[in-house]
Structures are given as structure tokens and as C-alpha cells.
Amino acid sequence: MIHYWQTRKAGSLTRLRLEERAPSPLKTGMVRIRVDAVGLNFADIFALTGLYSATPEGAFTPGLEFAGQVIETTSDNPRFQVGAKVMGVTRFGGYTSQIDSDPDYLMPLPENWTTAQGAAFPVQTLTAWYALTRLGAVKPGHRVLVHSAAGGVGLQAMKLCKALGADPVGTVSDRQKADWLERQGFDQVLVREKNFHHQLKRGQQSFDLVLDAIGGAVQKASFDALNPMGRLVVFGAAEFTPSGQRPDYLRAIWRYLRRPRYDVMDMISSNRSVLAFNLIWLWEQKQQMRALLEELATVEIAPPHVGHKFAFTQAHDALHLLQSGQTIGKVVLTR
């Protein structure tokens, strides 16, 4: 039997239930994987609470990334035959004990990696890589501000910046996370103060590129600190993350109305840019997704840091921890 988490419809985390069903025949050209680990993302929370633009209609299974072992295949791809250990991405459906995948969305699991590390790699690293290389046009010597640098995307972005010859400056919410990052070899880490604009001004900080998934005043202060020709790349809005089981719509509307606004005429004058993306739309751009995965295979960075592991049956506990903002590295469900 296949065990999987499903919500009957978006709107509340309480609707997420563990279900089971019998497997169906494998379609031609597909690979069937026994899922041993599932990576959690903020997109899961936004989808489950109905705040995600790509949320499916009706019942759905959350989850965008996984790792495990091939148990059946109707594909002739030599890299993904029975017994091969893999990691992959999916447009929802990852919270499951078994998944069928197009081989174009899979990568071999490196020999020295655990399946938990494999499940922590695809979405965060693709997000960081796309933000840095495609939209951010990062170059060696660029000074890059990376928000939430101890989180999944942030930590991968910090490592990729170094691999690409850029100079990463991370921001975190507390001293404990800053100390942890410094022990990982990152010597430029800012603990965000309440008035982040004044903090950057006081330190005379300026940047060629900013990666932001926080939003609000932090995002605007970061934009104001860009050098001419600098780019702000936005891929999320953590300030809208619900703190409870369902959205606080009044709070969300208030924050939405107070969100940063950017005047394109002013941007022309100051020669600074704002770009934004949602990685899930790359799912439909198979050739581009495949190219990104192949590029990542050539970049030498340390395996992802899995900071928090939960049993597959503890999805609610894992999501609650992710909501709290107290995580370091990746949150993973394991079987």
C-alpha cells in the first residue's frame, strides 16, 4: 500500500490527513521510486493554507522534492534503473511513500549522501541557482546579500556564492543562527535589527545583488542598499507565513497593503532592478529545468545541512516547526 498525506482542500493545516491506497500500473516512460525522505518547504505551508498562487483545486498532496530508490521502471534511461538511488522534484505530490516520476525530473543521489540530504537538495538549490545565475547575473566579486541565510535556500545560496566567486553577506533573525553560520565558514553575517534600514546605513553596507524571501521593510531597505546596476531578486514572502493552522486574513491584508512599491521611473534613474519568480512554474519548462539540474551537477558544494528530521507520520509537527522560523538548515520527513 502507498501511504500519503492529503488535504481535501486548501485553507487549514488541520485538513492534512494520512491516507493509503493501492498502487496503479506504472505508465510508459516513467520511473517508480520508493520515497525514503521528503523535503519540506514554505511553499507547502502556503499551499495548504490557500495562500499560494499555484495551489491545486480540490484535494491534493503537498510536497515538491523527495529522495529514495527506484523500484520499477518503464523508462530506458540507464541512470534510473531498478536499485538506483535518486533525488527529484515534483509539482506537488511529494508527501508520499511511493511516487512515479518522469526521469527528466530526477537526479542520481551522490554516493556519499544520505537520502535526507538528497531530499534537502533539489528545490532549495534550484531556487538559489536560478536566482543567482539566471536573474541575478552574479559575477565573481559581486557583493551578495542573502536573507534568511541559515535556512534551506539561504544556506545553499551562501555556498553557491562562494563557489561562483561572489562575496556573500548573510542575514539571520538571531545570534544563535549567526554563530552557527560563522562556524560553517561564513564570516559576514548580520543579525537583523528592528530597523534594518538604519542598520545598513550605519554599517555603510551596499550590494550588487540581494536575494529576498522575507518582504516588507526588510526588502525595501535591501533595495535601497543596492549599488547602481544592482538587482533585487524576490522568491518568497515569509512575512505572510501563517502563524496558526489557518491564515489570519486581516493581518495578511494589512501587510499586503503596506508591501514595498517600486517606481519604474525611479528605478531607471538609479539603475536598479527588481525581479521575482516562483520556481514551481519551471516545472512546465522541462528543457530549462533539465538544463538547471545538469548545471547543478557540475557545481562542487557541500551536501545540504539537514537540521531537523521527523518521521513520515509526524508531518504536522514538522510543518509547525518550519512555521516557527526557528529552523537551521532543512526540515525533512524520513521513512
C-alpha positions as CSV (number, residue, x, y, z in Angstrom):
1,M,0.0,0.0,0.0
2,I,1.0,3.6,-0.6
3,H,0.8,5.9,2.3
4,Y,0.5,9.6,1.6
5,W,-0.6,12.9,3.2
6,Q,-3.6,14.7,1.6
7,T,-5.7,17.7,2.2
8,R,-9.3,17.6,0.9
9,K,-9.0,21.3,0.1
10,A,-6.7,24.2,0.9
11,G,-7.5,26.6,3.8
12,S,-6.2,25.0,7.0
13,L,-3.3,22.7,8.1
14,T,-5.7,20.7,10.2
15,R,-7.2,19.2,7.0
16,L,-3.9,17.4,6.2
17,R,-4.6,13.7,6.8
18,L,-2.5,10.5,6.3
19,E,-4.2,8.2,3.8
20,E,-3.4,5.0,2.0
21,R,-4.2,3.4,-1.4
22,A,-3.1,0.6,-3.7
23,P,-0.6,1.4,-6.4
24,S,-1.7,1.6,-10.0
25,P,0.1,0.3,-13.1
26,L,3.2,2.3,-14.0
27,K,2.8,4.3,-17.2
28,T,5.2,4.0,-20.1
29,G,8.4,6.0,-19.8
30,M,8.1,6.6,-16.1
31,V,10.2,5.6,-13.0
32,R,8.6,4.4,-9.8
33,I,10.5,5.4,-6.6
34,R,10.2,4.2,-3.0
35,V,10.4,7.5,-1.2
36,D,12.7,7.4,1.8
37,A,12.8,11.2,2.6
38,V,10.7,14.2,1.8
39,G,11.9,17.8,1.9
40,L,9.6,20.5,3.4
41,N,9.3,24.0,2.0
42,F,7.4,27.2,2.9
43,A,5.5,26.6,-0.3
44,D,3.9,23.6,1.4
45,I,2.5,25.8,4.1
46,F,1.3,28.4,1.7
47,A,-0.4,25.8,-0.5
48,L,-2.0,24.0,2.4
49,T,-3.4,27.3,3.8
50,G,-4.5,28.5,0.4
51,L,-2.1,31.4,0.1
52,Y,-0.1,30.0,-2.8
53,S,-1.0,31.1,-6.3
54,A,-0.2,27.6,-7.7
55,T,-2.3,25.7,-5.1
56,P,-4.3,22.9,-6.9
57,E,-8.0,23.0,-6.8
58,G,-9.7,20.4,-4.5
59,A,-7.8,17.6,-2.8
60,F,-4.1,17.4,-3.2
61,T,-0.9,16.0,-1.7
62,P,1.8,18.6,-0.8
63,G,5.5,18.2,-1.4
64,L,7.9,19.4,-4.0
65,E,11.0,17.2,-3.5
66,F,12.0,13.7,-2.4
67,A,14.7,11.1,-2.4
68,G,14.7,7.3,-2.5
69,Q,15.3,4.2,-4.6
70,V,13.9,3.1,-7.9
71,I,11.7,0.0,-7.5
72,E,10.2,-0.2,-11.0
73,T,10.7,1.5,-14.4
74,T,9.3,1.5,-17.9
75,S,12.0,4.0,-19.0
76,D,15.2,3.1,-20.9
77,N,17.2,5.8,-19.1
78,P,20.3,4.0,-17.9
79,R,20.8,6.2,-14.9
80,F,17.4,5.3,-13.3
81,Q,17.1,1.6,-13.4
82,V,15.8,-0.6,-10.6
83,G,18.0,-0.2,-7.5
84,A,19.3,3.3,-8.4
85,K,19.2,5.9,-5.6
86,V,17.7,9.2,-6.7
87,M,16.5,12.6,-5.7
88,G,13.9,14.5,-7.6
89,V,11.4,17.3,-7.9
90,T,7.6,17.2,-8.4
91,R,4.8,19.7,-8.9
92,F,3.1,18.6,-5.6
93,G,2.6,15.0,-4.5
94,G,5.9,14.6,-2.6
95,Y,4.5,13.7,0.8
96,T,4.1,10.0,-0.1
97,S,5.8,6.6,0.4
98,Q,5.9,6.0,-3.4
99,I,6.0,8.3,-6.4
100,D,6.0,7.9,-10.2
101,S,8.3,10.4,-11.9
102,D,9.3,11.4,-15.4
103,P,13.1,10.7,-15.4
104,D,13.7,14.3,-16.6
105,Y,12.9,15.5,-13.0
106,L,15.3,13.1,-11.3
107,M,19.0,13.2,-10.4
108,P,21.3,10.4,-9.2
109,L,21.8,10.6,-5.4
110,P,25.6,11.2,-4.8
111,E,27.2,8.2,-3.3
112,N,28.3,9.8,-0.1
113,W,24.9,11.5,0.6
114,T,22.0,10.2,2.7
115,T,18.5,10.2,1.3
116,A,17.7,13.0,3.8
117,Q,20.4,15.1,2.2
118,G,19.1,14.2,-1.2
119,A,15.6,15.4,-0.3
120,A,17.0,18.6,1.0
121,F,18.8,19.4,-2.2
122,P,16.6,20.0,-5.3
123,V,14.2,22.8,-4.6
124,Q,16.4,25.0,-2.4
125,T,19.4,24.6,-4.6
126,L,17.5,25.1,-7.8
127,T,15.9,28.2,-6.3
128,A,19.2,29.6,-5.2
129,W,20.9,28.7,-8.5
130,Y,18.2,30.2,-10.7
131,A,18.1,33.4,-8.6
132,L,21.8,33.9,-8.6
133,T,22.7,32.9,-12.2
134,R,19.6,33.5,-14.4
135,L,18.0,36.5,-12.7
136,G,20.8,37.9,-10.5
137,A,23.5,37.6,-13.2
138,V,26.0,37.1,-10.4
139,K,29.7,37.7,-11.2
140,P,32.9,37.0,-9.3
141,G,33.5,39.8,-6.8
142,H,29.8,40.7,-6.5
143,R,28.7,41.5,-3.0
144,V,25.5,39.5,-2.4
145,L,23.1,40.0,0.4
146,V,21.3,36.7,1.3
147,H,18.4,36.9,3.7
148,S,17.5,34.0,6.0
149,A,21.0,32.7,5.4
150,A,20.6,29.8,7.8
151,G,17.5,28.4,6.1
152,G,17.3,26.0,3.2
153,V,17.6,28.3,0.3
154,G,19.7,30.9,2.1
155,L,22.4,28.3,3.1
156,Q,22.6,26.9,-0.4
157,A,22.8,30.4,-1.8
158,M,25.7,31.3,0.6
159,K,27.6,28.2,-0.6
160,L,26.9,28.8,-4.2
161,C,28.0,32.4,-4.0
162,K,31.4,31.2,-2.7
163,A,31.6,28.6,-5.4
164,L,30.9,31.3,-8.1
165,G,33.5,33.7,-6.7
166,A,31.0,36.2,-5.2
167,D,31.1,37.7,-1.7
168,P,28.1,36.6,0.4
169,V,26.7,38.5,3.3
170,G,24.0,36.6,5.2
171,T,21.3,37.9,7.4
172,V,19.5,36.0,10.2
173,S,17.0,36.7,12.9
174,D,19.1,35.8,16.0
175,R,22.6,35.5,17.3
176,Q,22.4,31.7,17.6
177,K,22.0,31.3,13.8
178,A,24.7,33.9,13.2
179,D,27.2,31.9,15.4
180,W,26.2,28.7,13.6
181,L,26.9,30.3,10.1
182,E,30.2,31.6,11.3
183,R,31.2,28.1,12.4
184,Q,30.4,27.0,8.8
185,G,33.0,29.4,7.5
186,F,30.8,32.4,6.6
187,D,32.5,35.5,8.1
188,Q,30.0,38.1,7.1
189,V,26.7,37.6,8.9
190,L,24.2,40.3,10.1
191,V,21.7,39.7,12.9
192,R,18.8,41.8,11.5
193,E,17.7,44.7,13.8
194,K,14.2,46.0,14.1
195,N,15.1,49.0,11.8
196,F,17.1,47.2,9.1
197,H,17.3,50.3,7.0
198,H,19.2,52.2,9.8
199,Q,21.4,49.1,10.4
200,L,22.6,49.0,6.8
201,K,23.1,52.8,6.7
202,R,25.1,52.7,9.9
203,G,27.3,50.0,8.5
204,Q,27.6,51.7,5.1
205,Q,26.5,48.5,3.5
206,S,25.9,48.2,-0.2
207,F,25.3,45.3,-2.5
208,D,25.3,44.2,-6.1
209,L,22.6,41.6,-5.6
210,V,20.0,40.8,-3.0
211,L,18.2,37.5,-2.6
212,D,15.0,38.0,-0.6
213,A,12.1,35.8,0.6
214,I,11.1,37.9,3.6
215,G,9.4,41.0,2.2
216,G,8.2,44.2,3.9
217,A,10.5,46.8,5.3
218,V,13.5,44.4,5.2
219,Q,13.0,44.0,1.4
220,K,12.7,47.8,0.9
221,A,15.8,48.5,3.0
222,S,17.7,45.9,0.9
223,F,16.6,47.5,-2.3
224,D,17.7,50.9,-1.1
225,A,21.2,49.5,-0.4
226,L,21.7,48.3,-3.9
227,N,24.6,49.7,-6.0
228,P,23.9,51.1,-9.5
229,M,23.1,48.1,-11.8
230,G,22.2,46.1,-8.7
231,R,19.4,43.6,-8.6
232,L,16.8,42.6,-6.0
233,V,15.6,39.0,-6.7
234,V,12.4,38.1,-4.8
235,F,11.3,34.4,-4.5
236,G,9.0,34.5,-1.4
237,A,7.3,36.5,1.3
238,A,7.9,34.9,4.7
239,E,6.2,37.8,6.4
240,F,2.9,36.3,5.1
241,T,3.5,32.9,6.7
242,P,0.5,32.0,8.8
243,S,1.4,31.5,12.5
244,G,-1.5,29.3,13.2
245,Q,-3.4,26.5,11.4
246,R,-5.2,28.8,9.0
247,P,-4.4,32.3,7.6
248,D,-5.0,35.5,9.5
249,Y,-6.6,37.3,6.6
250,L,-6.8,40.7,8.4
251,R,-3.1,40.6,9.2
252,A,-2.3,39.4,5.7
253,I,-4.3,42.2,4.1
254,W,-2.7,44.8,6.3
255,R,0.8,43.6,5.3
256,Y,-0.2,43.3,1.7
257,L,-1.4,47.0,1.7
258,R,1.9,48.0,3.3
259,R,4.1,46.0,0.9
260,P,7.0,47.8,-0.8
261,R,6.1,49.6,-4.0
262,Y,8.7,50.3,-6.7
263,D,8.5,53.1,-9.2
264,V,10.0,52.1,-12.5
265,M,10.9,55.7,-13.4
266,D,12.9,55.9,-10.2
267,M,14.5,52.5,-11.0
268,I,15.6,53.9,-14.4
269,S,17.2,56.9,-12.7
270,S,19.0,54.8,-10.0
271,N,19.8,52.0,-12.5
272,R,18.5,49.3,-10.1
273,S,16.2,46.4,-10.9
274,V,13.6,44.2,-9.1
275,L,13.0,40.6,-10.4
276,A,10.7,38.0,-8.9
277,F,9.9,34.3,-9.6
278,N,8.2,31.2,-8.4
279,L,10.2,28.1,-9.1
280,I,7.2,25.9,-9.5
281,W,6.4,27.4,-12.9
282,L,9.7,26.0,-14.1
283,W,8.1,22.6,-13.8
284,E,6.3,23.2,-17.1
285,Q,9.6,24.3,-18.8
286,K,11.1,20.9,-19.0
287,Q,14.1,21.7,-21.1
288,Q,15.1,24.7,-18.9
289,M,14.5,22.6,-15.7
290,R,16.7,19.8,-17.1
291,A,19.4,22.3,-18.0
292,L,19.4,23.7,-14.5
293,L,19.7,20.3,-13.0
294,E,22.6,19.4,-15.3
295,E,24.4,22.6,-14.4
296,L,24.0,22.0,-10.6
297,A,25.6,18.5,-11.1
298,T,28.8,20.3,-12.1
299,V,29.0,22.6,-9.1
300,E,31.0,21.4,-6.2
301,I,29.4,22.4,-2.9
302,A,29.0,20.6,0.4
303,P,25.8,18.5,0.9
304,P,22.8,20.3,2.3
305,H,22.5,20.7,6.0
306,V,19.6,18.7,7.4
307,G,18.9,20.4,10.7
308,H,15.6,18.7,11.6
309,K,14.4,15.2,10.8
310,F,10.9,13.9,11.6
311,A,9.2,10.6,11.0
312,F,7.0,10.5,7.9
313,T,3.9,10.2,10.3
314,Q,4.9,13.5,12.0
315,A,4.2,15.9,9.1
316,H,2.1,18.2,11.3
317,D,5.0,18.6,13.8
318,A,7.5,19.2,11.1
319,L,5.3,21.9,9.4
320,H,4.7,23.6,12.8
321,L,8.5,23.8,13.4
322,L,9.0,25.2,9.8
323,Q,6.3,27.8,10.5
324,S,8.1,28.9,13.7
325,G,11.1,30.3,11.9
326,Q,13.4,28.6,14.4
327,T,15.0,26.2,12.0
328,I,18.6,25.9,10.8
329,G,19.1,24.2,7.5
330,K,16.4,21.9,6.1
331,V,13.4,20.1,7.7
332,V,12.9,16.6,6.3
333,L,10.4,13.8,6.8
334,T,12.1,10.3,6.7
335,R,10.7,6.8,6.5
